């Protein structure tokens, strides 16, 4: 009698289980023809077929059992003790085991006195810079972020930095929130950076630099088209203006401004999404420089030092020079060869009748003015002349201050290639030229920040987040200049 009933499911302990396979009710036609009258198994179940592996138990399919509460408390204890400043300069270890990976311990291991990273000194340094932050967790994450910047080579994403120090998986998100969302003021740490840098370099001057940060997409705050003078191409980037303290050996960033145009400040939706404060408006580079100089005068840095405006040929050097003269600040500003000036007679600084003629910077120094060799040699010569910026109105010439125009003439050319105007009109041109050469140190620092401290890796979608990252990168660079942190 043929089997016609369907297989039923048996319920055991609340589970539905299919009974064991019964012989197939129908014999395949080909097998019935070859072996008549003999029972045949169902196709695929014969001895020549590979049997199916038995099912794994339910607890094995679900993975390892969930961690016990004691394990969770141990993980929280590990990260809390890592963020807390250590009490010893030895390798950071706990009773449960090392929290840092082998590669991270190799970075912090004291290999030589000149290459040793002192964790105690880094914690004390972070407390000195970020000790004014109102919340304890903000100060702790500032220390962790500094360690990540100093210990992580190459690309500095939040996940990669957290992995470098073997932090828990949630640490990358905490670092991101500390930079982009945590409400802490970046001005107080920058004043501390300026104060420490001024004590490190007693003979430093103020210099300025421009930082171009190429970005993809459209969400980075301040994103705009900017012309790169070296290549003559426009790139999509953020434009940062930085204030540095620079001596004859190094240049340290102490303040930052982000250039914003009308497309950001005039769009309420973009402004709200990027968290741009109400008082921030579109301003040119020279106005942002004046704002940073005014803030430095109120701080504890080198307030009376002269300013070297190192943004290349300035678009509005007359306005910058006028405002600096009113504030009593000496300056050295780079100007373009086509910048117009009024030439004055040597030895008569304040008479209105000493104006000889009006010409460009390149045209003035083609005449036979005073010439002397450059301080650094190399066959370069210097020419200088007393000049005034042309008056935009009908004001008297005596009301306009007299400055000195200095030109560098290379050995292989007959025309000046670089020009500076300075309020230090009685200083010898070789001294002015040596002071202007410090802008090369500022350019080298900008390149180091771009390559080694994550300037190109941070997207910067919010206005506070951009300033937070710049502040922490400046603090990390100063710590490295103190001679306590090796290159990762």
Residue, then its C-alpha position, 0 to 999 in steps of 0.5 A: x500500500x502506497x504511503x500517501x500521508x504527509x509528514x507531520x512535525x512533532x513538538x518537543x519542549x516548545x520546538x518544532x522538529x521534523x521526523x526522520x526521513x521516511x522512504x520515498x513513496x514513489x520509486x523513480x521510473x529508471x530504477x524500477x525498470x532496472x530492478x523490478x520488485x525491489x525497494x529503492x531509496x530516495x534520490x540523493x540518499x544512497x550510500x554513494x552520496x556524501x552525507x550531510x554534516x549534522x547540525x551544530x547545537x544551538x549554543x554553538x551557532x550563537x557564538x560565545x556566551x555574553x560577557x559577564x558583568x565583571x568583564x564589562x566593568x573591567x573594560x570601563x576600568x581600563x579606559x578610565x585608568x588610561x585616560x587618567x594621568x599615569x603616576x609613573x613614566x614607565x610603560x602603562x600597565x594595569x593589573x589586568x594586563x597592558x592596555x596598549x598594543x606592542x606597537x604602541x608600547x614601542x613608540x612610548x618606550x624610552x629608547x634613548x634620552x633624546x627620543x624618550x616620550x615622558x608620559x608624566x611630562x605629557x600629562x603635565x603639559x596637557x594640564x598646563x595647556x588645557x587645564x582651564x577646560x571646565x569639565x574633567x572628561x574634556x581635559x582627559x580626552x585632550x591628553x588622549x588626543x595629544x598622545x594619538x597625534x604624537x604616536x600615530x604615523x601617517x594617516x590620522x583618522x579617529x579609528x586609526x589613532x584609537x587603534x594605535x594606542x589599543x583603546x576600546x572600539x568606542x574610543x574613536x567615537x569619543x574622540x570624534x565627539x570631543x573634537x566636533x561636539x564638545x563645547x569648549x573654548x579654544x582661545x584659552x589653550x591658545x593663549x597658553x601656547x603663545x605664552x610657552x612659545x614666547x618663553x621658549x623663544x625670547x627673540x621671536x617675531x610674529x609671522x603669518x602663514x596661509x594654509x590651504x587644505x584641499x577637501x572633497x565634497x561640499x560639507x567642510x566648513x568654509x569650502x571655497x575656490x582658491x587660486x594657488x599662486x605656484x601652479x596658477x590653478x583653482x582648488x576646492x579647499x579650506x583657507x586658514x590664516x595662522x599666526x606664528x612665533x618665529x625665531x632664527x631656528x623654528x616657527x610655532x603656530x599660536x592662533x588660527x582664523x578660518x576664511x569664510x565667504x558670503x556663501x557661508x555667512x549669508x546662507x542661514x542653513x549652511x551657517x546653522x549646520x556648520x555652527x558658525x557664530x553670529x559675530x563671524x563675518x566675511x573678512x579679508x586675510x589682512x583683517x583676520x591678521x589684525x584681529x589675531x594681533x589684537x588678541x595677542x596684545x591682550x595675552x601674555x605672549x610676545x606682544x611688542x614683537x614686530x610682525x612679518x606678514x608672510x602671506x606672499x605679496x599682499x593684496x592690501x598692504x597699505x591698509x594693513x600697514x596703516x592699521x599696524x602703524x596706528x596700533x604702534x606695531x612695527x612690521x615687515x610686509x611683502x609687496x608685489x612688484x607693481x605696488x605703487x609708492x611715493x618716493x621721498x628724499x633720504x634724511x627728510x621723513x616728515x616734510x610734505x615737499x620731499x615727495x619726488x615721484x610716484x612709481x611701482x616698487x620695481x620701477x623705483x629700485x631700478x634707479x641708483x639707490x643705496x645698494x649693499x650685499x645681503x646678510x646671507x651672501x650668495x651673490x645677492x644684493x639689496x637696494x632700499x629707498x624711503x617711500x610712502x603709500x599713495x593717499x587714496x584722497x587728497x590728504x597731505x603727504x606729511x600725514x602719511x608715515x614714511x617706510x623703507x622699501x627693500x628689494x632683493x636682487x639675485x645674482x643671476x638677474x638684473x631686476x629685483x625679485x622680492x620686495x618688502x616694505x617695513x616701518x623699521x626705516x632706520x634699520x640697515x637693509x641686511x637686518x630687514x632682509x634677515x628678518x624677512x627670511x624667517x618666513x621660510x621657517x613658517x612655510x616649513x612648519x605649515x608643511x609639517x603640520x599638513x603632513x604629520x599632524x593630520x591637517x589633511x585628514x580632518x574633514x572639519x564640517x563644523x566651525x568649532x571642530x575646525x578650531x578644536x583640531x587646529x588648537x590640539x595640533x598646535x599644542x602637539x607641535x609645540x610639545x615636539x619642539x620642546x624636545x620631548x616627543x620623537x617623530x612617529 
